[in-house]
Amino acid sequence: MQLMYFQLLRKRIENQSQIFRAFEDIPLTFSKACEAVKIHPDDHALRASVEALFQTVVKETPQLINILLRRHTGSCKFLTTYARFQGIG
């Protein structure tokens, strides 16, 4: 059971690292996308893709922040219960 506890902790840390890396990449990616739209102003598919990217970032950022802050639904319920049961927390 302790192995599962540590595997879950490792997975949480990996998820947090992936989210942080994504946050680091978003500004540069979006900047490059906007530059591409300026270079190709008549490319409507490109513009639509950039707009979709922007909408996705705006929509998903709050949820990613909640995951990082462990405020999302189901966050750590199992780990907290397990820690109490084991006398860890």
N, C-alpha and C positions, 0 to 999 in steps of 0.2 A: 504494500500500500504506500509506503514511503517513496518507493521508486516512482509510482504514478504521481505523487505530489510534486516531486522534483521535475518530472517530465512536464507537468502542467506549468510549473514556474518557468522552466526553460522556454516553453512555447510562448508564454506571455512576453518574456524578454525578447524573443525573436520577433514577435508581432510588433512590439514597440519599436524595435530597431528598424523594421521595414517601414513603419509609418514615418519615423523620423527621416529616413532616407528619401521617402516620397516627398515630404515637406521640403527637404533641401532642394529637390529637383524641380519642383513645381514652378518657381519663379523663372528659372532659365528656360524651361520647356515652353512656358506660356509666352515669354519674351520672343523666343525663336519663332513660335507659331504666329505671333502678331507681325513680326518682320516679314515672314513669308506672305502674309495677307497683303502687306504694303507693296511687296515686290510683284505680286500677282493679284491685283485688285479685281480682275474679272473672273477669277476662279471661285465660283459660287460654292462648289463642293468643299474647297479648302476653307472658305469663310464659315460655312456651316459646321465643319469639323472643329474649328477653333471656338466657335460659339458653344458647341456641345461640350468641349473641354472645359470652358469657363463655367458653364452651368453645372457640370459634374463636380468641379472643385468647390463651387459655392455650396452645392447641396450636401456633399459628403464631408467637408471639413469639420463641421460641428460634431458629427458622429465619430470621426477619427480622434478629435480632441477628447471626447468623452471616453473613448477607449483608453487613450493615454492616461487620463486622470482616473480611470477605473470607475467611471460613473455610468457606464452603459448597463443595460438590462442584463442581469445574470453575472455581472462582474464579480468574480471572486467568491461567489456564494459557496461553491463546493470547497474551495481552498480554505475559506474561513471556518466552515463547519468541520472540515477535516482537522484543521489546526486545533480547534477547541477540543475535539474528541481525543486528539493525541496529547493534549496538554501543552501544545507548542505556543498557542496564541492566547 
